[in-house]
Amino acid sequence: MYIIIIFLLSLVFFFNILMSSFSNNQFYIFSGLSILPLILSVYFTKKIFSYIVLVLSIASAVVIFLLGAESYLALFLGLSFVASFIISNENKKRFIKSKINFNNEIKKEKESINHCKEDNRKSKEHISEVSQQSQEIENLYEITKRMSAYLVFEDIFRILCSELKNTFEFDDCRLIHINRIKGEMRLEEVYDIPIESRIKDAKSYDSKIIEIIDEKRLHLSLPQAQKSAKEYELILPLKIESLLAIPIYIDERIRSVVIVENMNPESFEKFSIVIGQFGLEMRKVRLYELVEKLAITDGLTGLLLRRHFLMSFEKELERLLVNKVELSVLMLDIDHFKKFNDRFGHLVGDGVLVKISDIIRNNTREIDLICRYGGEEFCLVLPETSKEGATAVGERIRKQIERENFMAEGEFTRASISIGVAASPDDSTEMLDLIDKADQALYKAKESGRNNTCVFGE
């Protein structure tokens, strides 16, 4: 449309200029010049230029009228009004289009701002999540650090209980120690984590849970306990909505299992990490106990070594003397053990030592101290036991060994022991003196024909 207007106005403009050059008539000059602002107004859209075009057009019309060209004036005015209308309409369209573009730009800017706000919100959430995860990792590290400071199970278990209660929410949680006897798993000890104490019995369904774990060698994770239990043929109380059971392996065998009930499934992974760290500490405790045991016990018989035995004996003697309680000492020696070794060999001799050690252990109490004092010599300390009681214990051990069959080179053979007894405070209140007097009684038993029990002073 603009091109057509410019073209028409340009024709009129050049016609007037051409006519003015031939006739030298001022009418053509002024009419030609009056067309020029209309042509220029096509390129301007601001109101000020529209006003300028209007003033110039009116001025041109007055000049043409004064020159006496009414017909041309009418044509000029009509042409001017048509051009002005078209120009105004086009300017209006331009303005509307410009306004729409401006609104679109504003809309895009708002959308961009909203996107920035959303990205900022997501960034804050991500930072908060990362911060929370970092805090959780730090807490787990602190738990591990606190547990690793101890080498005794009771201390580590106490820390575990405290951390689990402070960190997680659950209805019940228990630690179950397992022992294998002839290939059969047995629940040995049960510890209730909320009350931080050992309890008597496990739950009725714990054995089945441990059986499933032992078979699959995996955690038993049941976020929807009642629904998932059917897959394992596991019968659970209706109150249990979620269940997690985590095994603790020592020497490639399940040694313990931690079972937690009605904990938020979202906490399962974090709980598993804590128990995994506890399992590492359990293995460390196990290794420490093994090293400690090797340091104080005889590798063949499992009885106390002399150094640790004497230390324990001295402490026990001091305690009993303060409380004025009796204590008895027994020295035991295998009769003709050298001839036994020479005849059957040291491997058979070692077997005899192990079997006799087991007989002694089975005929004494947990509080009694048993030591492999020499090659084939044993020493027993019986707290709170008189001479008569100690003699009875010695005779019971001697008679059982006398009846025992020992395998040697495909045939059974027999062995016997001689025993000497001394007691505190009757015979002495000094540890080494008591051992010496029990040894003197043993020597007397040997002189009396062996395979008998002699008491010091009788």
Residue pairs with C-beta under 8 A, 6 or more apart in sequence:
1 86
1 90
2 42
2 90
5 42
5 83
5 86
5 87
6 39
6 42
8 79
9 35
9 38
9 39
9 79
9 83
10 39
12 31
12 32
12 35
12 79
13 32
13 35
13 36
13 39
14 32
15 32
16 28
16 29
16 31
16 32
16 35
17 28
17 29
17 32
19 25
19 28
20 26
20 27
20 28
20 29
20 32
26 67
27 64
27 67
27 69
27 72
30 60
30 63
30 64
30 67
31 60
31 64
31 69
31 72
31 76
33 60
34 56
34 57
34 59
34 60
34 61
34 63
34 64
34 76
34 80
37 52
37 53
37 56
37 57
38 53
38 57
38 79
38 80
38 83
38 84
38 87
40 49
40 53
41 49
41 50
41 52
41 53
41 83
41 84
41 87
42 87
44 50
45 91
45 94
45 95
50 87
50 88
50 91
53 84
53 87
54 84
57 80
57 84
60 76
61 73
61 76
61 77
61 80
64 72
64 73
64 76
65 73
136 270
139 167
140 270
140 273
140 274
140 277
143 159
143 163
143 274
143 277
144 277
144 281
146 159
146 163
147 156
147 159
147 160
147 277
147 278
147 281
148 281
148 284
150 156
150 159
150 281
151 284
151 285
151 288
152 285
153 282
153 285
156 278
156 281
156 282
156 285
157 175
157 191
157 196
158 196
160 175
160 193
160 274
160 278
161 193
161 194
161 196
162 196
163 274
164 173
164 193
164 271
164 274
165 193
165 194
167 270
167 274
168 260
168 263
168 267
168 270
168 271
169 263
169 264
169 267
170 260
170 261
170 262
170 263
171 239
171 261
171 262
171 263
172 194
172 260
172 261
172 262
173 192
173 193
173 194
173 258
173 259
173 260
173 261
173 263
174 190
174 191
174 192
174 193
174 199
174 202
174 203
174 206
174 258
174 259
175 190
175 191
175 193
175 256
175 257
175 258
176 187
176 188
176 189
176 190
176 191
176 202
176 206
176 210
176 256
176 257
176 258
176 259
177 187
177 188
177 189
177 190
177 191
177 255
177 256
178 185
178 186
178 187
178 188
178 210
178 254
178 255
178 256
178 257
179 185
179 186
179 188
180 186
180 253
185 210
185 211
185 214
185 254
187 202
187 206
187 207
187 210
189 198
190 198
190 199
190 200
190 201
190 202
190 206
191 197
191 198
191 199
192 198
192 199
193 258
203 259
205 234
205 235
205 236
206 257
206 259
208 232
208 233
208 234
208 235
209 220
209 234
209 243
209 245
209 257
209 259
210 245
210 254
210 257
212 220
212 232
212 234
212 245
213 219
213 220
213 245
213 247
213 254
213 257
214 247
214 254
217 247
219 244
219 245
219 246
219 247
219 272
220 232
220 243
220 244
220 245
221 244
221 268
222 228
222 229
222 242
222 243
222 244
223 242
223 265
223 268
224 241
224 242
225 236
225 240
225 241
225 242
225 243
226 236
226 238
226 240
226 241
229 235
229 236
229 243
236 243
239 262
240 261
240 262
241 262
242 261
242 262
242 263
242 264
242 265
243 259
243 260
243 261
243 262
244 259
244 260
244 263
244 268
244 271
244 272
245 257
245 258
245 259
245 260
246 257
246 258
246 271
246 272
246 275
246 276
247 254
247 256
247 257
248 254
248 255
248 256
248 257
248 258
248 275
248 278
248 279
248 282
249 255
249 279
250 282
250 283
250 286
255 282
255 286
256 279
256 282
258 275
258 278
260 271
263 271
295 308
296 304
296 305
296 307
296 308
297 303
297 304
297 305
297 308
298 304
298 305
298 372
300 350
300 353
300 354
300 372
301 353
301 354
301 357
301 372
302 357
302 361
303 357
303 360
303 361
303 370
303 371
303 372
303 378
304 312
304 369
304 370
304 371
304 372
305 371
305 372
306 371
306 372
306 373
309 369
309 371
309 373
309 379
309 381
310 431
312 369
312 381
313 369
313 381
313 431
314 431
316 327
316 369
316 381
316 383
317 327
317 424
317 429
317 431
317 434
320 326
320 327
320 383
320 384
320 424
321 424
321 425
321 429
324 425
325 383
325 384
326 384
326 385
326 386
326 423
326 424
326 425
326 426
327 381
327 382
327 383
327 384
327 385
327 423
327 424
327 434
328 381
328 382
328 385
328 386
328 387
328 389
328 390
328 421
328 422
328 423
328 424
329 379
329 380
329 381
329 382
329 390
329 421
329 422
329 423
329 424
329 434
329 435
329 437
329 438
330 379
330 380
330 382
330 390
330 393
330 394
330 419
330 420
330 421
330 438
331 373
331 377
331 378
331 379
331 419
331 420
331 435
331 438
331 439
331 441
331 442
332 360
332 377
332 378
332 379
332 380
332 394
332 397
332 417
332 418
332 419
332 442
333 376
333 377
333 378
333 417
333 418
333 442
333 446
334 340
334 352
334 353
334 356
334 376
334 377
334 415
334 416
334 417
335 415
335 416
335 417
335 418
335 446
335 450
335 451
336 450
337 349
337 352
337 375
337 376
337 415
340 348
340 349
340 352
340 413
340 415
341 348
341 349
343 408
344 408
344 409
344 413
348 406
348 407
348 408
348 409
351 406
351 407
352 406
352 415
353 372
353 376
355 404
355 406
356 378
356 401
356 415
356 417
357 370
357 372
357 378
359 397
359 400
359 401
359 404
360 370
360 378
360 380
360 397
361 370
363 393
363 396
363 397
363 400
364 370
364 380
364 382
364 393
365 382
367 383
367 384
368 380
368 381
368 382
368 383
369 380
369 381
370 378
370 379
370 380
371 378
371 379
371 380
372 378
373 379
379 435
379 438
380 393
382 389
382 390
382 393
385 393
386 423
387 421
387 423
387 426
387 455
390 421
390 423
391 421
391 453
391 455
394 419
394 421
394 453
395 419
395 453
397 417
397 419
398 416
398 417
398 419
398 451
398 452
398 453
401 415
401 416
401 417
402 414
402 416
402 451
404 414
404 415
405 412
405 413
405 414
406 412
406 413
406 414
406 415
407 413
416 450
416 451
417 451
418 442
418 445
418 446
418 450
418 451
418 452
418 453
418 454
419 441
419 442
419 445
419 452
419 453
419 454
420 438
420 439
420 440
420 441
420 442
420 443
420 444
420 445
420 453
420 454
420 455
420 456
421 438
421 441
421 453
421 454
421 455
421 456
422 428
422 434
422 435
422 437
422 438
422 440
422 441
422 455
422 456
423 434
423 456
424 434
426 457
427 433
427 434
427 437
427 456
427 457
428 434
428 437
437 456
438 456
440 456
441 454
441 455
441 456
442 454
444 454
445 452
445 453
445 454
448 454
